[in-house]
Amino acid sequence: MLPAPSQPYPTSMPDLARFRAKHDAASPDATETPTRSFILHVDMDAFFVSVELLGRPDLRGKPVVVGGRPDQRGVVSAASYEARKYGIHSAMPLRTAGRLCPHAIFLDGHHQKYSEWSDRVASILAKFSPIVEMVSIDEAYLDLSGTERLHGHPFAAADKLLRTITQQTGLPCSAGLATTRLTAKVASDQAKPRGLVWVAPGMEARFLAPLPIRKIPGIGEVTERSLRALGIETVEQLASHTQEKLEKLFGQWGTALYRKARGGDAYEFLIDAEPKSISHNHTFGEDTSDVPEMESLLSHLSQKACKRLREAGLSARTLTLTIRYAGFDTYTRAKTLPESSQLDSEIFAVFLDLFRQHRDPKRKVRLLGVALSQLSHGGQQLDLLEAGRREKLEKLTKAADHLRDKFGFTSIRFGGSLRRED
Ligand SMILES: [Mg+2]
């Protein structure tokens, strides 16, 4: 059978981020934020719409959608606040937006123009702090600590900054000032549109407490669902759980959640959001057609990925195998399990199956990769009929993870990958 054309390879957490997450997890107290820091998060209001309105002032105050026509296939890239009242939001199919608000004005996007305006905004920001980090086309963090002598108190500086942007560009924007990035970002969101919110030092937890958990950056649909199942809907409720409890439920992500609920900072740079997929791949030194070698490598990759999965307290449902042949043709094959898993043996069996079914034996292989996606929190549902067997497997897996942590990854491998060691 011919393999299907290559699919976009799922991205995993950047290696550096993971390294630092692991490094810091050992000594979380070393990452406390100094109390006198002033972080400003600046976010342009409905940026693409606002840029379009510069040339169409007649559309001000009307429901405007940027992204294309309502009979086109694409998605909304921005919606004015008036359009949002109808339930329209970015990433929604244009057709849905058209149905929700048939009298909305639909405009095409002009990305070149947006990045020019973004540059103009960035150059204004640079006048207020030497440390500016643009995190997207319409959003930036500024470190205003130590700028008092030049610009006055950071709150006054922030107010002046927003006025300068509006005067010089005509574009509306909002900002949040706080001691941490996370709190500053939530504050700017609460300030919208055309607002400025300052969360004074020591007020972070109180400011965040009444908000729904989804307002916390990095908490997506998957985490929200898991937290709701535990009866946790607000940040206050999340903050009432101990670090140990959250780590037991969510692994490393639990540590991040614990800090996030308190407006904590350092950590959310490291594990910023729930992972979308976990992947590992390996390029052979020399293209190969040695089947036992390839199969033991596959076992090794799959075990590495599974270990990360368990560390994050996750299970996976979709398993994707990548095969790249000599000459760089790349093929992926995926299988979705009836139930998500985090067990080495089950996951490896699927990868092995995919490999045996889809590898073209006439071609030499350059790279093999495995990816785990459709992730969800918590261990898998125990299959009651097989509870005894699963329990054994889970115990074995945990013991193996423990030994790997202690002695390095290569000390423990299950069956298939032993050959690589000899
Ligand atoms: Mg924005």
Boltz pocket constraint, residues with backbone or C-beta under 6 A from the ligand:
constraints:
  - pocket:
      binder: B
      contacts: [[A, 43], [A, 44], [A, 45], [A, 46], [A, 47], [A, 138], [A, 139]]
      max_distance: 6.0
